[in-house]
């Protein structure tokens, strides 16, 4: 089995994993640098991004409202504050953190990228994450009312 995995790969198969590890690291470093907004939203504005248009237009938070603030709290090991800011964001933070060693391990093992991202298990995980993201949105709406 190991031979089958290694024989069907090329050196370029490692590139997506290394990019994933680097991007995850960059996100975590950025989260650590940004001070979390006391409002629970708006930390992304410190990156030069505009305020949430959805929030401005409807008065309701968008599905991603609070994620950057949550990451900024979690990067400081303030997990309770991260959880109450955006529960899904805390899960996303830990996923981002785990992607660094996981990507390195998959690159080392030369597991073909398409076999990971196209797997049935990945589709199930993505469906579950989508559902949890929507639940996090409902929570954020309730908290900001």
N, CA, C and O atoms as CSV, one atom per row, in Angstrom:
chain,resi,resn,atom,element,x,y,z
A,1,UNK,N,N,0.831,-1.198,0.000
A,1,UNK,CA,C,0.000,0.000,0.000
A,1,UNK,C,C,0.869,1.253,0.000
A,1,UNK,O,O,0.597,2.209,-0.726
A,2,UNK,N,N,1.927,1.237,0.829
A,2,UNK,CA,C,2.806,2.395,0.874
A,2,UNK,C,C,3.458,2.635,-0.476
A,2,UNK,O,O,3.581,3.780,-0.911
A,3,UNK,N,N,3.872,1.579,-1.135
A,3,UNK,CA,C,4.492,1.720,-2.445
A,3,UNK,C,C,3.520,2.328,-3.444
A,3,UNK,O,O,3.912,3.151,-4.270
A,4,UNK,N,N,2.249,1.927,-3.373
A,4,UNK,CA,C,1.246,2.460,-4.296
A,4,UNK,C,C,1.103,3.966,-4.113
A,4,UNK,O,O,1.016,4.706,-5.093
A,5,UNK,N,N,1.078,4.417,-2.881
A,5,UNK,CA,C,0.927,5.844,-2.609
A,5,UNK,C,C,2.141,6.604,-3.130
A,5,UNK,O,O,1.991,7.633,-3.790
A,6,UNK,N,N,3.325,6.114,-2.844
A,6,UNK,CA,C,4.541,6.818,-3.229
A,6,UNK,C,C,4.802,6.760,-4.732
A,6,UNK,O,O,5.293,7.733,-5.304
A,7,UNK,N,N,4.487,5.645,-5.380
A,7,UNK,CA,C,4.820,5.517,-6.794
A,7,UNK,C,C,3.969,6.416,-7.688
A,7,UNK,O,O,4.412,6.794,-8.773
A,8,UNK,N,N,2.757,6.764,-7.257
A,8,UNK,CA,C,1.879,7.586,-8.077
A,8,UNK,C,C,1.997,9.067,-7.803
A,8,UNK,O,O,1.116,9.835,-8.189
A,9,UNK,N,N,3.054,9.486,-7.150
A,9,UNK,CA,C,3.195,10.899,-6.792
A,9,UNK,C,C,4.395,11.516,-7.494
A,9,UNK,O,O,5.282,10.826,-7.998
A,10,UNK,N,N,4.384,12.827,-7.504
A,10,UNK,CA,C,5.518,13.569,-8.049
A,10,UNK,C,C,5.965,14.572,-6.983
A,10,UNK,O,O,5.264,14.785,-5.994
A,11,UNK,N,N,7.125,15.184,-7.186
A,11,UNK,CA,C,7.555,16.202,-6.206
A,11,UNK,C,C,6.535,17.338,-6.055
A,11,UNK,O,O,6.460,17.963,-4.998
A,12,UNK,N,N,5.758,17.605,-7.099
A,12,UNK,CA,C,4.753,18.667,-7.031
A,12,UNK,C,C,3.586,18.316,-6.121
A,12,UNK,O,O,2.819,19.199,-5.736
A,13,UNK,N,N,3.437,17.035,-5.769
A,13,UNK,CA,C,2.355,16.642,-4.864
A,13,UNK,C,C,2.555,17.211,-3.468
A,13,UNK,O,O,1.597,17.325,-2.702
A,14,UNK,N,N,3.769,17.561,-3.134
A,14,UNK,CA,C,4.040,18.123,-1.811
A,14,UNK,C,C,3.673,19.603,-1.736
A,14,UNK,O,O,3.389,20.123,-0.657
A,15,UNK,N,N,3.679,20.268,-2.868
A,15,UNK,CA,C,3.467,21.709,-2.895
A,15,UNK,C,C,2.156,22.151,-2.245
A,15,UNK,O,O,2.184,23.075,-1.432
A,16,UNK,N,N,1.003,21.540,-2.560
A,16,UNK,CA,C,-0.243,22.006,-1.904
A,16,UNK,C,C,-0.190,21.897,-0.383
A,16,UNK,O,O,-0.735,22.751,0.316
A,17,UNK,N,N,0.458,20.859,0.133
A,17,UNK,CA,C,0.556,20.698,1.584
A,17,UNK,C,C,1.456,21.758,2.191
A,17,UNK,O,O,1.156,22.300,3.255
A,18,UNK,N,N,2.549,22.051,1.523
A,18,UNK,CA,C,3.457,23.071,2.046
A,18,UNK,C,C,2.821,24.455,1.990
A,18,UNK,O,O,3.015,25.267,2.894
A,19,UNK,N,N,2.061,24.722,0.931
A,19,UNK,CA,C,1.327,25.989,0.837
A,19,UNK,C,C,0.294,26.069,1.967
A,19,UNK,O,O,0.145,27.111,2.605
A,20,UNK,N,N,-0.417,24.962,2.209
A,20,UNK,CA,C,-1.419,24.922,3.280
A,20,UNK,C,C,-0.777,25.191,4.643
A,20,UNK,O,O,-1.320,25.947,5.448
A,21,UNK,N,N,0.361,24.582,4.897
A,21,UNK,CA,C,1.045,24.791,6.173
A,21,UNK,C,C,1.490,26.253,6.315
A,21,UNK,O,O,1.334,26.849,7.381
A,22,UNK,N,N,2.038,26.821,5.253
A,22,UNK,CA,C,2.493,28.219,5.299
A,22,UNK,C,C,1.328,29.191,5.472
A,22,UNK,O,O,1.419,30.138,6.253
A,23,UNK,N,N,0.239,28.961,4.750
A,23,UNK,CA,C,-0.932,29.836,4.890
A,23,UNK,C,C,-1.524,29.741,6.295
A,23,UNK,O,O,-1.914,30.751,6.881
A,24,UNK,N,N,-1.588,28.537,6.825
A,24,UNK,CA,C,-2.104,28.370,8.188
A,24,UNK,C,C,-1.225,29.113,9.185
A,24,UNK,O,O,-1.729,29.776,10.092
A,25,UNK,N,N,0.076,29.003,9.018
A,25,UNK,CA,C,0.998,29.722,9.894
A,25,UNK,C,C,0.826,31.229,9.785
A,25,UNK,O,O,0.851,31.939,10.790
A,26,UNK,N,N,0.650,31.717,8.550
A,26,UNK,CA,C,0.464,33.154,8.342
A,26,UNK,C,C,-0.828,33.645,9.001
A,26,UNK,O,O,-0.857,34.728,9.586
A,27,UNK,N,N,-1.877,32.860,8.907
A,27,UNK,CA,C,-3.150,33.223,9.542
A,27,UNK,C,C,-2.979,33.296,11.059
A,27,UNK,O,O,-3.470,34.226,11.697
A,28,UNK,N,N,-2.288,32.323,11.628
A,28,UNK,CA,C,-2.104,32.309,13.083
A,28,UNK,C,C,-1.214,33.457,13.562
A,28,UNK,O,O,-1.480,34.052,14.606
A,29,UNK,N,N,-0.168,33.768,12.812
A,29,UNK,CA,C,0.692,34.899,13.177
A,29,UNK,C,C,-0.092,36.208,13.088
A,29,UNK,O,O,0.008,37.059,13.972
A,30,UNK,N,N,-0.869,36.362,12.020
A,30,UNK,CA,C,-1.690,37.567,11.865
A,30,UNK,C,C,-2.680,37.692,13.019
A,30,UNK,O,O,-2.872,38.778,13.567
A,31,UNK,N,N,-3.304,36.578,13.384
A,31,UNK,CA,C,-4.263,36.598,14.502
A,31,UNK,C,C,-3.587,37.011,15.801
A,31,UNK,O,O,-4.186,37.696,16.630
A,32,UNK,N,N,-2.356,36.599,15.972
A,32,UNK,CA,C,-1.629,36.946,17.200
A,32,UNK,C,C,-1.252,38.425,17.237
A,32,UNK,O,O,-1.213,39.037,18.304
A,33,UNK,N,N,-0.980,38.983,16.076
A,33,UNK,CA,C,-0.584,40.394,15.994
A,33,UNK,C,C,-1.779,41.323,16.206
A,33,UNK,O,O,-1.645,42.371,16.838
A,34,UNK,N,N,-2.942,40.944,15.684
A,34,UNK,CA,C,-4.128,41.811,15.763
A,34,UNK,C,C,-4.723,41.821,17.168
A,34,UNK,O,O,-4.941,40.756,17.747
A,35,UNK,N,N,-4.987,42.993,17.723
A,35,UNK,CA,C,-5.706,43.028,19.003
A,35,UNK,C,C,-7.196,42.760,18.743
A,35,UNK,O,O,-7.774,43.348,17.830
A,36,UNK,N,N,-7.814,41.889,19.527
A,36,UNK,CA,C,-9.232,41.593,19.313
A,36,UNK,C,C,-10.118,42.791,19.633
A,36,UNK,O,O,-9.890,43.509,20.606
A,37,UNK,N,N,-11.126,42.991,18.799
A,37,UNK,CA,C,-12.064,44.093,19.010
A,37,UNK,C,C,-12.946,43.779,20.221
A,37,UNK,O,O,-13.471,42.670,20.328
A,38,UNK,N,N,-13.115,44.737,21.129
A,38,UNK,CA,C,-14.001,44.514,22.277
A,38,UNK,C,C,-15.468,44.374,21.868
A,38,UNK,O,O,-16.280,43.879,22.649
A,39,UNK,N,N,-15.818,44.809,20.641
A,39,UNK,CA,C,-17.200,44.693,20.162
A,39,UNK,C,C,-17.560,43.266,19.750
A,39,UNK,O,O,-18.738,42.945,19.588
A,40,UNK,N,N,-16.547,42.407,19.578
A,40,UNK,CA,C,-16.806,41.045,19.131
A,40,UNK,C,C,-16.834,40.912,17.621
A,40,UNK,O,O,-16.944,39.801,17.103
A,41,UNK,N,N,-16.737,42.008,16.916
A,41,UNK,CA,C,-16.658,42.059,15.451
A,41,UNK,C,C,-15.775,43.238,15.081
A,41,UNK,O,O,-15.568,44.143,15.889
A,42,UNK,N,N,-15.260,43.227,13.873
A,42,UNK,CA,C,-14.530,44.387,13.388
A,42,UNK,C,C,-13.023,44.298,13.451
A,42,UNK,O,O,-12.344,45.211,12.981
A,43,UNK,N,N,-12.473,43.245,14.008
A,43,UNK,CA,C,-11.017,43.121,14.082
A,43,UNK,C,C,-10.397,43.115,12.688
A,43,UNK,O,O,-9.279,43.594,12.499
A,44,UNK,N,N,-11.119,42.577,11.720
A,44,UNK,CA,C,-10.606,42.523,10.344
A,44,UNK,C,C,-10.343,43.914,9.767
A,44,UNK,O,O,-9.548,44.059,8.839
A,45,UNK,N,N,-10.999,44.923,10.305
A,45,UNK,CA,C,-10.804,46.292,9.820
A,45,UNK,C,C,-9.370,46.774,10.059
A,45,UNK,O,O,-8.891,47.661,9.353
A,46,UNK,N,N,-8.687,46.199,11.044
A,46,UNK,CA,C,-7.293,46.559,11.319
A,46,UNK,C,C,-6.377,46.096,10.187
A,46,UNK,O,O,-5.231,46.537,10.098
A,47,UNK,N,N,-6.869,45.217,9.329
A,47,UNK,CA,C,-6.107,44.760,8.160
A,47,UNK,C,C,-6.364,45.646,6.948
A,47,UNK,O,O,-5.862,45.378,5.857
A,48,UNK,N,N,-7.150,46.704,7.144
A,48,UNK,CA,C,-7.475,47.600,6.039
A,48,UNK,C,C,-8.716,47.172,5.274
A,48,UNK,O,O,-9.042,47.758,4.241
A,49,UNK,N,N,-9.408,46.163,5.768
A,49,UNK,CA,C,-10.643,45.709,5.125
A,49,UNK,C,C,-11.808,46.580,5.574
A,49,UNK,O,O,-11.779,47.133,6.674
A,50,UNK,N,N,-12.823,46.708,4.744
A,50,UNK,CA,C,-13.966,47.554,5.118
A,50,UNK,C,C,-14.825,46.877,6.190
A,50,UNK,O,O,-14.738,45.664,6.385
A,51,UNK,N,N,-15.650,47.661,6.880
A,51,UNK,CA,C,-16.596,47.078,7.831
A,51,UNK,C,C,-17.535,46.105,7.113
A,51,UNK,O,O,-17.723,46.189,5.900
A,52,UNK,N,N,-18.108,45.198,7.868
A,52,UNK,CA,C,-19.010,44.192,7.293
A,52,UNK,C,C,-20.212,44.887,6.648
A,52,UNK,O,O,-21.007,45.541,7.323
A,53,UNK,N,N,-20.324,44.732,5.333
A,53,UNK,CA,C,-21.410,45.357,4.594
A,53,UNK,C,C,-22.757,44.735,4.978
A,53,UNK,O,O,-23.761,45.440,5.085
A,54,UNK,N,N,-22.775,43.432,5.181
A,54,UNK,CA,C,-24.002,42.737,5.558
A,54,UNK,C,C,-24.521,43.269,6.892
A,54,UNK,O,O,-25.713,43.538,7.035
A,55,UNK,N,N,-23.631,43.417,7.859
A,55,UNK,CA,C,-24.000,43.946,9.177
A,55,UNK,C,C,-24.503,45.374,9.057
A,55,UNK,O,O,-25.493,45.747,9.687
A,56,UNK,N,N,-23.823,46.165,8.255
A,56,UNK,CA,C,-24.207,47.568,8.061
A,56,UNK,C,C,-25.578,47.674,7.385
A,56,UNK,O,O,-26.394,48.523,7.742
A,57,UNK,N,N,-25.814,46.801,6.407
A,57,UNK,CA,C,-27.037,46.843,5.623
A,57,UNK,C,C,-28.245,46.294,6.389
A,57,UNK,O,O,-29.327,46.878,6.343
A,58,UNK,N,N,-28.063,45.188,7.082
A,58,UNK,CA,C,-29.201,44.499,7.706
A,58,UNK,C,C,-29.283,44.685,9.221
A,58,UNK,O,O,-30.340,44.478,9.816
A,59,UNK,N,N,-28.178,45.072,9.841
A,59,UNK,CA,C,-28.149,45.133,11.298
A,59,UNK,C,C,-27.899,43.767,11.918
A,59,UNK,O,O,-27.843,43.642,13.141
A,60,UNK,N,N,-27.748,42.741,11.083
A,60,UNK,CA,C,-27.460,41.384,11.537
A,60,UNK,C,C,-26.038,41.019,11.141
A,60,UNK,O,O,-25.549,41.454,10.098
A,61,UNK,N,N,-25.379,40.227,11.962
A,61,UNK,CA,C,-24.027,39.806,11.591
A,61,UNK,C,C,-24.070,38.832,10.405
A,61,UNK,O,O,-25.027,38.077,10.237
A,62,UNK,N,N,-23.023,38.868,9.600
A,62,UNK,CA,C,-22.911,37.915,8.490
A,62,UNK,C,C,-22.418,36.579,9.056
A,62,UNK,O,O,-22.021,36.520,10.220
A,63,UNK,N,N,-22.435,35.522,8.267
A,63,UNK,CA,C,-21.970,34.220,8.774
A,63,UNK,C,C,-20.523,34.222,9.263
A,63,UNK,O,O,-20.142,33.358,10.053
A,64,UNK,N,N,-19.721,35.167,8.810
A,64,UNK,CA,C,-18.318,35.207,9.220
A,64,UNK,C,C,-18.029,36.267,10.279
A,64,UNK,O,O,-16.887,36.394,10.719
A,65,UNK,N,N,-19.030,37.023,10.694
A,65,UNK,CA,C,-18.813,38.051,11.706
A,65,UNK,C,C,-18.259,37.433,12.986
A,65,UNK,O,O,-18.804,36.466,13.519
A,66,UNK,N,N,-17.179,38.008,13.456
A,66,UNK,CA,C,-16.567,37.573,14.706
A,66,UNK,C,C,-15.441,36.567,14.533
A,66,UNK,O,O,-14.748,36.259,15.503
A,67,UNK,N,N,-15.235,36.044,13.325
A,67,UNK,CA,C,-14.195,35.025,13.148
A,67,UNK,C,C,-12.794,35.595,13.388
A,67,UNK,O,O,-11.989,34.967,14.076
A,68,UNK,N,N,-12.496,36.749,12.844
A,68,UNK,CA,C,-11.166,37.334,13.035
A,68,UNK,C,C,-10.953,37.692,14.504
A,68,UNK,O,O,-9.872,37.471,15.049
A,69,UNK,N,N,-11.972,38.238,15.137
A,69,UNK,CA,C,-11.877,38.570,16.563
A,69,UNK,C,C,-11.670,37.301,17.390
A,69,UNK,O,O,-10.872,37.279,18.327
A,70,UNK,N,N,-12.396,36.255,17.032
A,70,UNK,CA,C,-12.252,34.972,17.721
A,70,UNK,C,C,-10.828,34.440,17.578
A,70,UNK,O,O,-10.228,34.009,18.563
A,71,UNK,N,N,-10.285,34.467,16.365
A,71,UNK,CA,C,-8.916,34.002,16.135
A,71,UNK,C,C,-7.923,34.831,16.948
A,71,UNK,O,O,-6.968,34.287,17.502
A,72,UNK,N,N,-8.146,36.148,17.022
A,72,UNK,CA,C,-7.247,37.012,17.785
A,72,UNK,C,C,-7.270,36.646,19.271
A,72,UNK,O,O,-6.229,36.658,19.928
A,73,UNK,N,N,-8.441,36.325,19.797
A,73,UNK,CA,C,-8.534,35.869,21.199
A,73,UNK,C,C,-7.831,34.523,21.367
A,73,UNK,O,O,-7.031,34.345,22.284
A,74,UNK,N,N,-8.134,33.583,20.480
A,74,UNK,CA,C,-7.571,32.230,20.608
A,74,UNK,C,C,-6.052,32.244,20.455
A,74,UNK,O,O,-5.364,31.464,21.113
A,75,UNK,N,N,-5.522,33.108,19.606
A,75,UNK,CA,C,-4.070,33.202,19.422
A,75,UNK,C,C,-3.385,33.705,20.687
A,75,UNK,O,O,-2.177,33.536,20.852
A,76,UNK,N,N,-4.154,34.323,21.579
A,76,UNK,CA,C,-3.625,34.786,22.868
A,76,UNK,C,C,-3.957,33.790,23.983
A,76,UNK,O,O,-3.737,34.063,25.163
A,77,UNK,N,N,-4.484,32.643,23.588
A,77,UNK,CA,C,-4.893,31.580,24.519
A,77,UNK,C,C,-6.058,31.997,25.406
A,77,UNK,O,O,-6.240,31.455,26.497
A,78,UNK,N,N,-6.838,32.954,24.940
A,78,UNK,CA,C,-8.061,33.383,25.637
A,78,UNK,C,C,-9.230,32.589,25.037
A,78,UNK,O,O,-10.050,33.125,24.291
A,79,UNK,N,N,-9.279,31.325,25.379
A,79,UNK,CA,C,-10.233,30.425,24.725
A,79,UNK,C,C,-11.681,30.695,25.108
A,79,UNK,O,O,-12.579,30.526,24.283
A,80,UNK,N,N,-11.920,31.114,26.350
A,80,UNK,CA,C,-13.296,31.430,26.738
A,80,UNK,C,C,-13.810,32.616,25.931
A,80,UNK,O,O,-14.919,32.572,25.397
A,81,UNK,N,N,-13.006,33.677,25.839
A,81,UNK,CA,C,-13.410,34.850,25.070
A,81,UNK,C,C,-13.625,34.485,23.598
A,81,UNK,O,O,-14.557,34.977,22.962
A,82,UNK,N,N,-12.763,33.626,23.068
A,82,UNK,CA,C,-12.913,33.177,21.679
A,82,UNK,C,C,-14.225,32.411,21.504
A,82,UNK,O,O,-14.942,32.607,20.522
A,83,UNK,N,N,-14.528,31.546,22.456
A,83,UNK,CA,C,-15.748,30.730,22.374
A,83,UNK,C,C,-17.003,31.588,22.403
A,83,UNK,O,O,-17.921,31.366,21.613
A,84,UNK,N,N,-17.056,32.563,23.300
A,84,UNK,CA,C,-18.257,33.388,23.387
A,84,UNK,C,C,-18.340,34.390,22.239
A,84,UNK,O,O,-19.426,34.870,21.915
A,85,UNK,N,N,-17.205,34.711,21.623
A,85,UNK,CA,C,-17.219,35.613,20.469
A,85,UNK,C,C,-17.816,34.919,19.259
A,85,UNK,O,O,-18.676,35.484,18.583
A,86,UNK,N,N,-17.370,33.699,18.975
A,86,UNK,CA,C,-17.846,32.944,17.809
A,86,UNK,C,C,-17.434,31.488,18.007
A,86,UNK,O,O,-16.286,31.139,17.735
A,87,UNK,N,N,-18.348,30.624,18.476
A,87,UNK,CA,C,-17.991,29.230,18.761
A,87,UNK,C,C,-17.379,28.498,17.568
A,87,UNK,O,O,-16.421,27.743,17.734
A,88,UNK,N,N,-17.917,28.711,16.374
A,88,UNK,CA,C,-17.350,28.051,15.204
A,88,UNK,C,C,-15.934,28.547,14.946
A,88,UNK,O,O,-15.086,27.788,14.476
A,89,UNK,N,N,-15.677,29.807,15.247
A,89,UNK,CA,C,-14.349,30.367,15.047
A,89,UNK,C,C,-13.296,29.664,15.880
A,89,UNK,O,O,-12.164,29.491,15.430
A,90,UNK,N,N,-13.654,29.253,17.094
A,90,UNK,CA,C,-12.695,28.531,17.929
A,90,UNK,C,C,-12.367,27.180,17.303
A,90,UNK,O,O,-11.211,26.757,17.289
A,91,UNK,N,N,-13.380,26.513,16.791
A,91,UNK,CA,C,-13.147,25.249,16.085
A,91,UNK,C,C,-12.268,25.492,14.854
A,91,UNK,O,O,-11.330,24.735,14.603
A,92,UNK,N,N,-12.567,26.537,14.093
A,92,UNK,CA,C,-11.772,26.869,12.906
A,92,UNK,C,C,-10.328,27.190,13.292
A,92,UNK,O,O,-9.403,26.850,12.555
A,93,UNK,N,N,-10.130,27.835,14.430
A,93,UNK,CA,C,-8.781,28.130,14.913
A,93,UNK,C,C,-8.005,26.840,15.151
A,93,UNK,O,O,-6.865,26.707,14.705
A,94,UNK,N,N,-8.616,25.896,15.848
A,94,UNK,CA,C,-7.929,24.637,16.135
A,94,UNK,C,C,-7.691,23.817,14.865
A,94,UNK,O,O,-6.682,23.122,14.756
A,95,UNK,N,N,-8.604,23.896,13.921
A,95,UNK,CA,C,-8.382,23.230,12.638
A,95,UNK,C,C,-7.192,23.864,11.924
A,95,UNK,O,O,-6.331,23.160,11.397
A,96,UNK,N,N,-7.147,25.190,11.909
A,96,UNK,CA,C,-6.033,25.900,11.278
A,96,UNK,C,C,-4.715,25.527,11.943
A,96,UNK,O,O,-3.715,25.291,11.264
A,97,UNK,N,N,-4.716,25.474,13.259
A,97,UNK,CA,C,-3.523,25.093,14.008
A,97,UNK,C,C,-3.088,23.668,13.658
A,97,UNK,O,O,-1.898,23.411,13.478
A,98,UNK,N,N,-4.033,22.755,13.564
A,98,UNK,CA,C,-3.702,21.351,13.276
A,98,UNK,C,C,-3.280,21.128,11.825
A,98,UNK,O,O,-2.631,20.129,11.517
A,99,UNK,N,N,-3.642,22.046,10.936
A,99,UNK,CA,C,-3.264,21.885,9.536
A,99,UNK,C,C,-1.757,21.976,9.322
A,99,UNK,O,O,-1.247,21.436,8.340
A,100,UNK,N,N,-1.046,22.633,10.201
A,100,UNK,CA,C,0.404,22.768,10.022
A,100,UNK,C,C,1.089,21.403,10.160
A,100,UNK,O,O,1.746,20.964,9.216
A,101,UNK,N,N,0.960,20.722,11.297
A,101,UNK,CA,C,1.617,19.406,11.373
A,101,UNK,C,C,0.987,18.368,10.432
A,101,UNK,O,O,1.687,17.511,9.894
A,102,UNK,N,N,-0.324,18.448,10.239
A,102,UNK,CA,C,-0.981,17.490,9.348
A,102,UNK,C,C,-0.485,17.643,7.914
A,102,UNK,O,O,-0.208,16.647,7.245
A,103,UNK,N,N,-0.373,18.875,7.441
A,103,UNK,CA,C,0.124,19.118,6.085
A,103,UNK,C,C,1.564,18.640,5.927
A,103,UNK,O,O,1.926,18.052,4.908
A,104,UNK,N,N,2.368,18.895,6.934
A,104,UNK,CA,C,3.766,18.434,6.879
A,104,UNK,C,C,3.840,16.906,6.834
A,104,UNK,O,O,4.632,16.337,6.083
A,105,UNK,N,N,3.021,16.263,7.630
A,105,UNK,CA,C,3.006,14.795,7.657
A,105,UNK,C,C,2.532,14.230,6.320
A,105,UNK,O,O,3.126,13.284,5.802
A,106,UNK,N,N,1.463,14.805,5.757
A,106,UNK,CA,C,0.958,14.325,4.469
A,106,UNK,C,C,1.965,14.580,3.347
A,106,UNK,O,O,2.092,13.764,2.434
A,107,UNK,N,N,2.673,15.693,3.408
A,107,UNK,CA,C,3.721,15.969,2.409
A,107,UNK,C,C,4.852,14.960,2.550
A,107,UNK,O,O,5.360,14.445,1.554
A,108,UNK,N,N,5.243,14.679,3.784
A,108,UNK,CA,C,6.303,13.707,4.033
A,108,UNK,C,C,5.909,12.322,3.523
A,108,UNK,O,O,6.720,11.615,2.924
A,109,UNK,N,N,4.668,11.950,3.764
A,109,UNK,CA,C,4.167,10.636,3.339
A,109,UNK,C,C,3.862,10.587,1.846
A,109,UNK,O,O,3.590,9.519,1.298
A,110,UNK,N,N,3.907,11.756,1.185
A,110,UNK,CA,C,3.628,11.883,-0.252
A,110,UNK,C,C,2.239,11.360,-0.625
A,110,UNK,O,O,2.059,10.687,-1.639
A,111,UNK,N,N,1.282,11.684,0.211
A,111,UNK,CA,C,-0.103,11.321,-0.068
A,111,UNK,C,C,-0.612,12.266,-1.151
A,111,UNK,O,O,-0.548,13.482,-0.973
A,112,UNK,N,N,-1.111,11.747,-2.260
A,112,UNK,CA,C,-1.573,12.627,-3.339
A,112,UNK,C,C,-2.695,13.563,-2.867
A,112,UNK,O,O,-3.665,13.122,-2.251
A,113,UNK,N,N,-2.550,14.845,-3.162
A,113,UNK,CA,C,-3.519,15.876,-2.779
A,113,UNK,C,C,-4.939,15.504,-3.204
A,113,UNK,O,O,-5.850,15.591,-2.381
A,114,UNK,N,N,-5.167,15.090,-4.463
A,114,UNK,CA,C,-6.542,14.769,-4.874
A,114,UNK,C,C,-7.173,13.637,-4.067
A,114,UNK,O,O,-8.392,13.607,-3.893
A,115,UNK,N,N,-6.356,12.710,-3.574
A,115,UNK,CA,C,-6.927,11.608,-2.788
A,115,UNK,C,C,-7.425,12.088,-1.430
A,115,UNK,O,O,-8.279,11.444,-0.821
A,116,UNK,N,N,-6.897,13.218,-0.951
A,116,UNK,CA,C,-7.350,13.777,0.322
A,116,UNK,C,C,-8.568,14.670,0.107
A,116,UNK,O,O,-9.609,14.473,0.735
A,117,UNK,N,N,-8.434,15.648,-0.780
A,117,UNK,CA,C,-9.517,16.619,-0.952
A,117,UNK,C,C,-10.733,16.037,-1.662
A,117,UNK,O,O,-11.837,16.563,-1.521
A,118,UNK,N,N,-10.551,14.971,-2.413
A,118,UNK,CA,C,-11.681,14.363,-3.126
A,118,UNK,C,C,-12.272,13.163,-2.431
A,118,UNK,O,O,-13.163,12.509,-2.973
A,119,UNK,N,N,-11.797,12.864,-1.245
A,119,UNK,CA,C,-12.265,11.665,-0.550
A,119,UNK,C,C,-13.680,11.840,-0.001
A,119,UNK,O,O,-14.142,12.956,0.237
A,120,UNK,N,N,-14.339,10.727,0.188
A,120,UNK,CA,C,-15.688,10.735,0.760
A,120,UNK,C,C,-15.662,11.290,2.180
A,120,UNK,O,O,-16.570,12.014,2.591
A,121,UNK,N,N,-14.617,10.944,2.922
A,121,UNK,CA,C,-14.494,11.439,4.302
A,121,UNK,C,C,-14.388,12.961,4.319
A,121,UNK,O,O,-14.993,13.614,5.169
A,122,UNK,N,N,-13.622,13.530,3.383
A,122,UNK,CA,C,-13.473,14.993,3.338
A,122,UNK,C,C,-14.806,15.652,3.022
A,122,UNK,O,O,-15.127,16.699,3.583
A,123,UNK,N,N,-15.576,15.058,2.141
A,123,UNK,CA,C,-16.888,15.623,1.819
A,123,UNK,C,C,-17.797,15.606,3.044
A,123,UNK,O,O,-18.548,16.555,3.272
A,124,UNK,N,N,-17.736,14.545,3.826
A,124,UNK,CA,C,-18.534,14.475,5.054
A,124,UNK,C,C,-18.086,15.518,6.065
A,124,UNK,O,O,-18.913,16.178,6.692
A,125,UNK,N,N,-16.775,15.665,6.221
A,125,UNK,CA,C,-16.231,16.660,7.149
A,125,UNK,C,C,-16.643,18.065,6.718
A,125,UNK,O,O,-17.028,18.885,7.552
A,126,UNK,N,N,-16.565,18.340,5.426
A,126,UNK,CA,C,-16.939,19.673,4.936
A,126,UNK,C,C,-18.435,19.940,5.162
A,126,UNK,O,O,-18.814,21.062,5.499
A,127,UNK,N,N,-19.270,18.940,4.984
A,127,UNK,CA,C,-20.699,19.100,5.262
A,127,UNK,C,C,-20.950,19.401,6.729
A,127,UNK,O,O,-21.757,20.268,7.063
A,128,UNK,N,N,-20.259,18.688,7.600
A,128,UNK,CA,C,-20.387,18.925,9.042
A,128,UNK,C,C,-19.907,20.324,9.406
A,128,UNK,O,O,-20.555,21.017,10.189
A,129,UNK,N,N,-18.780,20.743,8.846
A,129,UNK,CA,C,-18.266,22.085,9.127
A,129,UNK,C,C,-19.213,23.170,8.634
A,129,UNK,O,O,-19.376,24.197,9.292
A,130,UNK,N,N,-19.833,22.952,7.487
A,130,UNK,CA,C,-20.816,23.915,6.976
A,130,UNK,C,C,-21.992,24.037,7.943
A,130,UNK,O,O,-22.449,25.143,8.232
A,131,UNK,N,N,-22.477,22.913,8.437
A,131,UNK,CA,C,-23.587,22.935,9.396
A,131,UNK,C,C,-23.179,23.656,10.682
A,131,UNK,O,O,-23.949,24.457,11.212
A,132,UNK,N,N,-21.984,23.380,11.181
A,132,UNK,CA,C,-21.518,24.045,12.406
A,132,UNK,C,C,-21.298,25.539,12.184
A,132,UNK,O,O,-21.530,26.340,13.089
A,133,UNK,N,N,-20.853,25.916,10.990
A,133,UNK,CA,C,-20.680,27.330,10.650
A,133,UNK,C,C,-22.021,28.055,10.699
A,133,UNK,O,O,-22.116,29.168,11.218
A,134,UNK,N,N,-23.056,27.416,10.153
A,134,UNK,CA,C,-24.398,28.019,10.169
A,134,UNK,C,C,-24.949,28.110,11.593
A,134,UNK,O,O,-25.615,29.085,11.943
A,135,UNK,N,N,-24.673,27.105,12.402
A,135,UNK,CA,C,-25.088,27.150,13.814
A,135,UNK,C,C,-24.352,28.293,14.523
A,135,UNK,O,O,-24.945,29.004,15.334
A,136,UNK,N,N,-23.060,28.466,14.216
A,136,UNK,CA,C,-22.296,29.587,14.777
A,136,UNK,C,C,-22.880,30.924,14.363
A,136,UNK,O,O,-22.870,31.876,15.144
A,137,UNK,N,N,-23.390,31.005,13.142
A,137,UNK,CA,C,-24.020,32.238,12.657
A,137,UNK,C,C,-25.286,32.525,13.457
A,137,UNK,O,O,-25.513,33.660,13.876
A,138,UNK,N,N,-26.102,31.514,13.667
A,138,UNK,CA,C,-27.332,31.682,14.455
A,138,UNK,C,C,-26.969,32.149,15.866
A,138,UNK,O,O,-27.621,33.038,16.412
A,139,UNK,N,N,-25.941,31.558,16.449
A,139,UNK,CA,C,-25.480,31.972,17.771
A,139,UNK,C,C,-25.071,33.447,17.762
A,139,UNK,O,O,-25.446,34.200,18.661
A,140,UNK,N,N,-24.305,33.860,16.751
A,140,UNK,CA,C,-23.826,35.245,16.686
A,140,UNK,C,C,-25.003,36.218,16.532
A,140,UNK,O,O,-24.996,37.297,17.124
A,141,UNK,N,N,-25.997,35.842,15.747
A,141,UNK,CA,C,-27.197,36.673,15.612
A,141,UNK,C,C,-27.880,36.843,16.956
A,141,UNK,O,O,-28.251,37.951,17.346
A,142,UNK,N,N,-28.041,35.724,17.663
A,142,UNK,CA,C,-28.709,35.760,18.984
A,142,UNK,C,C,-27.934,36.619,19.988
A,142,UNK,O,O,-28.534,37.368,20.758
A,143,UNK,N,N,-26.623,36.511,19.979
A,143,UNK,CA,C,-25.783,37.254,20.934
A,143,UNK,C,C,-25.795,38.746,20.635
A,143,UNK,O,O,-25.765,39.561,21.557
A,144,UNK,N,N,-25.839,39.111,19.366
A,144,UNK,CA,C,-25.767,40.530,19.006
A,144,UNK,C,C,-27.114,41.232,19.050
A,144,UNK,O,O,-27.170,42.449,18.874
A,145,UNK,N,N,-28.182,40.515,19.274
A,145,UNK,CA,C,-29.526,41.140,19.346
A,145,UNK,C,C,-29.721,41.874,20.626
A,145,UNK,O,O,-30.784,42.453,20.850
